[in-house]
Amino acid sequence: MSDEEFIQGVAYPHPFDDLAVTLARSASRYICILSPRLDRAAFDREELSAALSTLARSSRQTEVRILVADTRGLVGRGHKLLELARRMPSLVQIRCLKEHPDWNDQTIVIRDRDGVLFKPGGSDHDGFYEPQSRASTQQHLELFDQLWRYSVQDPELRSLSV
């Protein structure tokens, strides 16, 4: 997939999943993911987990933050991004926000300060991909940061020690 042009009408989960990997691979500072359930079809991919792992280990200043509303599917069936967060808890954070009036179940992947992949709430809507838009990315990052402030750590997501 090209990382240079605006794409309207991005179908979910594919090619949304490939574009999420493209953003993760090209990130130098951070990736933020906002998703109601961190759908397996779009996010439970080895390529995405590997790209986020590489980013998280690349520098002390890098950040991977994932915000979900419902963690039951992650814990119950397992998920590559949950496994990654459990292996690297100080570098990859998954937090939970059950509901917030500003979150309408949209799914967003934000790269650094200039790349965003967005799907509106509701499964019948296509999203858009803007790999070079500081203005759009900033708008989505502000929403993410606001929601992150209200989120909590879910004890179910922690690694279980035996």
Helices and strands as residue ranges (DSSP letters): E 7-10, H 16-26, E 30-35, H 40-43, H 46-57, E 63-68, H 72-77, H 80-87, E 92-96, E 107-111, E 115-119, E 127-130, H 134-150, G 155-157
